[in-house]
Amino acid sequence: MTSTPSVTLLVIAKEPRPGRVKTRLTPPFTPGEAAELAEAALADTLDAVARTPARRRVLVLDGAPGRWLPAGVEVVPQGAGGLDERLAAAFAGCDGPALLIGMDTPQVTPELLTVDFADCDAYFGPAEDGGFWALGLAEPDPRLLRGVPMSTPGTGAAQRRRLTHLRVRELPRLRDVDTAYDAALVAGAAPGGRFAARLARLTAGPR
């Protein structure tokens, strides 16, 4: 795709604190280990964002930033309400084309995140679990997200239906890190990342 530095890249995330993130990894991992994996996933994601041409790079964060935050990434707090309202608020803070992703796909690359809205209105990246890992809008409209049921097997389909009146480009289907099974597959897809290294360290030897 053509490099388009006019796009704002949004990452919505939670501060990786034990007991607040990646709870479906527990067990087999402890809450502290799950938080370590979440931090590694977020660091890999933000690294890919930092290396992608963009007008702005914004972390929409529930919590406080830590050592994993790279230079050049703005931090804004998440809005109130359910996830649909928080995603809508993230887009509402943009005054031009924007691509939003989460912290659950550390296998993302700058190539995947470099989008061009010259001949489309939206980008949609479906996730293996029935959700979506990316949503891009040439004209950010919070109404496209409000009321979409989140965190269900039908979330992706419901969000995609909101875009039927737009010209949509599909992004590759990716796997979110939700379970230990997911973690192993995602690490295999990006073996050189922090996430893969942290998972390898945590799974080495008897548990």
CORGIMO-V392802 format. One line per field, one symbol per residue. phi: phi as a letter, one per 30 degrees, with the letter a starting at -180 (. if undefined). Layout:
# CORGIMO-V392802
phi->???
This chain:
# CORGIMO-V392802
phi->.ddbdddcccbcacedceicbhdddcddddedddddddddddddddddddcceadbbbcccckcdbdddddicdbbddddjddddddddddddccaebbcbcccbdddbeddcdcbcebacabbcdcddjcbcbbcbdbebeddcdjddchbdcedddddddcddcdccdcedbcddccddeeddddddbdccdddddddddcdidc
